[in-house]
Amino acid sequence: MSCLQYRRALLAGTGETQAMRVHRLQCASCTQSMREHREMEVDLRRAFEVPIPAGFEDQLLQAVRRLEGLPVPVMSSRRRFLAAASVAAAVAGAGLLLWRDREDPVALACIQFVMRDEAKSLMLGAMPRAEAARVLADTLPLERIERIGRIQHIAPCPFNGGTAHHIILAVPQGKVTLLVMPVPAAGGVSAREGLHARVVALRVGSVGIVAGDADVVNSVAGALRG
């Protein structure tokens, strides 16, 4: 089982199988993914345990019925509780959707590139170093990148409706993917399938940073800004 297969199965919510457990016990990254997944489940359960203030359910239901021009009935305590719980669950669900809507689309596209297209970019081969140095001189000079880690691959690639330069960087903590874009971006973050991404604005253009650890991503982002 690969890390990607493990994380997809984990997000499916069907529980950890024996094959998944064997993989996790041998993989520090997937162990961290499982820990974060369990912490998120705990946080979600706590979010639904917020107590409803006394009288809130009556006021809310009466306000809704008045807006609809309907008479306000007298409800039993049990019916009031069930109705209020339904409203609270709907509000909480809407809040989770709004939270996901704030995820940066360019950062998410960077993660999707790593998952779907990075292997293809590697198969197509790298560009000559001299050419890469010339093309990236104004955006992100190679010398600046090499202060952080060792460049293992660099090549142009189609990305997000344009062309970016795909760089694989070896750092002490592992592998980091950079997507250097000629166009500016506001900057943002995303996290999916055990990968973390951040988009950083440069003096010219922007760069997407993807790794399996959020701290590594933030460290590389800080170094590239400096």
C-alpha positions in Angstrom: 0.0 0.0 0.0 1.3 3.5 -0.9 0.9 6.6 1.1 -1.6 8.0 -1.3 -3.7 4.9 -1.1 -3.6 5.0 2.7 -4.7 8.6 2.9 -7.5 8.2 0.4 -8.8 5.2 2.4 -8.5 7.2 5.6 -10.5 10.1 4.2 -13.2 7.6 3.0 -14.1 7.1 6.7 -14.4 3.3 6.5 -12.0 2.7 9.3 -8.4 1.4 9.3 -7.9 -2.0 7.8 -5.1 -4.4 8.6 -3.3 -3.5 5.4 -3.6 0.2 6.3 -2.3 -0.4 9.9 0.7 -2.4 8.6 1.6 0.5 6.3 1.1 3.2 9.0 3.3 1.4 11.5 6.2 1.7 9.0 5.4 5.3 7.8 5.9 8.3 9.9 4.0 10.6 7.5 0.9 8.4 7.5 1.1 8.1 11.2 0.9 11.9 11.4 -2.0 11.8 9.0 -3.9 9.4 11.2 -3.1 11.6 14.2 -4.4 14.7 12.5 -7.5 12.9 11.2 -8.4 11.7 14.8 -7.8 15.2 16.1 -10.1 16.7 13.5 -12.9 14.2 14.4 -12.6 15.2 18.1 -12.8 18.9 17.1 -15.9 18.2 15.0 -17.6 16.3 17.8 -16.8 19.2 20.2 -18.2 21.7 17.7 -21.6 19.9 17.8 -21.6 19.8 21.6 -22.1 23.6 22.1 -25.0 24.0 24.5 -28.1 25.9 23.3 -29.0 28.9 25.5 -32.3 28.6 27.4 -35.1 29.9 25.3 -33.0 30.2 22.1 -34.9 27.4 20.3 -38.3 29.0 20.9 -37.1 32.4 19.8 -35.5 31.0 16.6 -38.5 28.9 15.6 -41.0 31.7 16.3 -39.0 34.1 14.3 -38.9 31.8 11.3 -42.6 31.2 11.4 -43.3 34.9 11.7 -41.2 35.5 8.6 -43.3 32.9 6.8 -46.5 34.4 8.0 -47.5 31.3 9.9 -49.0 31.1 13.4 -46.6 30.3 16.2 -47.7 26.9 17.7 -47.2 25.8 21.3 -44.6 23.0 21.1 -43.7 20.3 23.6 -40.3 20.4 25.2 -39.2 17.3 23.2 -40.4 18.8 19.9 -38.7 22.1 20.6 -35.4 20.3 21.4 -35.5 18.2 18.3 -36.3 21.2 16.1 -33.6 23.3 17.6 -31.1 20.4 17.2 -32.0 20.2 13.5 -31.4 23.9 13.1 -28.1 23.8 15.0 -26.9 20.9 12.8 -27.8 22.8 9.6 -26.0 25.9 10.8 -22.9 23.9 11.8 -22.9 22.1 8.4 -23.1 25.5 6.6 -20.2 26.7 8.7 -18.1 23.8 7.6 -18.9 24.4 3.9 -18.0 28.1 4.3 -14.7 27.1 5.9 -13.9 24.9 2.9 -14.8 27.7 0.5 -12.0 29.8 2.0 -9.4 27.3 0.8 -7.1 28.9 -1.7 -7.8 27.5 -5.2 -4.2 28.0 -6.5 -2.8 26.2 -3.5 -5.3 23.4 -4.0 -4.3 23.2 -7.7 -0.6 22.8 -6.6 -1.6 19.8 -4.5 -3.6 18.3 -7.4 -0.6 18.8 -9.7 1.6 16.8 -7.3 -0.9 14.0 -7.0 -1.9 13.8 -10.7 0.9 15.3 -12.9 4.2 15.3 -11.1 5.1 11.8 -12.2 4.4 12.7 -15.8 6.6 15.8 -15.5 9.5 13.6 -14.2 9.0 11.2 -17.1 9.3 14.0 -19.7 12.7 14.9 -18.3 14.4 18.0 -17.0 15.5 21.2 -18.8 19.2 22.2 -19.0 20.4 24.1 -16.0 21.6 27.1 -18.0 18.3 27.5 -19.6 16.4 27.2 -16.3 18.8 29.8 -14.7 18.0 32.2 -17.6 14.2 31.7 -17.5 13.9 32.0 -13.7 16.4 34.8 -13.2 13.8 37.5 -12.7 11.3 35.3 -10.8 13.1 33.0 -8.5 16.9 32.6 -9.2 18.3 29.1 -8.9 21.0 30.4 -6.4 18.2 31.5 -4.1 16.5 28.1 -4.3 19.8 26.2 -3.7 20.3 28.0 -0.4 17.3 25.9 0.9 18.1 22.5 -0.6 19.3 20.6 -3.6 17.4 20.8 -6.9 16.6 17.3 -8.2 14.4 18.3 -11.2 13.3 21.4 -13.0 11.2 21.6 -16.1 8.3 23.7 -17.6 4.8 22.3 -17.2 1.2 23.2 -17.9 -0.4 24.5 -14.8 -3.6 26.2 -13.9 -4.3 27.4 -17.4 -0.7 28.7 -18.0 2.9 27.5 -17.8 4.8 27.1 -14.6 8.2 25.7 -13.8 8.1 22.5 -11.8 11.0 22.1 -9.3 11.7 19.2 -7.0 13.8 20.2 -4.1 15.5 17.9 -1.6 15.7 19.4 1.9 16.8 17.8 5.2 13.2 17.0 6.1 12.4 15.3 2.7 11.0 16.3 -0.7 9.4 19.7 -1.5 7.7 20.6 -4.8 7.9 24.1 -6.1 5.7 25.5 -8.9 7.1 28.8 -10.0 4.4 30.9 -11.8 5.1 34.0 -13.9 1.8 35.5 -12.7 1.2 37.1 -9.3 -1.0 35.4 -6.7 -2.6 36.7 -3.6 -1.2 33.8 -1.5 -3.1 31.2 0.4 -3.0 27.7 1.8 -4.6 24.3 1.3 -4.3 20.8 2.7 -5.5 17.6 1.1 -4.6 13.9 1.0 -1.9 14.4 3.6 -0.2 17.2 1.5 0.1 20.8 2.5 0.5 23.7 0.1 1.1 27.5 0.4 1.3 30.1 -2.4 3.7 32.9 -1.9 3.9 36.2 -3.8 7.3 37.1 -5.2 8.7 40.3 -6.5 7.8 39.0 -10.0 5.2 36.2 -10.2 4.6 33.7 -7.4 5.5 30.2 -6.2 3.5 27.3 -4.9 5.1 25.1 -2.2 3.9 21.6 -1.5 5.2 19.0 1.0 3.9 16.4 3.4 4.5 18.6 6.5 3.0 22.0 7.0 6.0 23.2 9.1 8.3 22.4 6.2 6.1 24.3 3.8 6.1 27.3 6.1 9.8 27.1 6.6 10.5 27.0 2.8 8.0 29.9 2.3 9.8 32.0 4.8 13.2 31.4 3.2 11.9 32.2 -0.3 10.3 35.5 0.9 13.6 36.5 2.5 
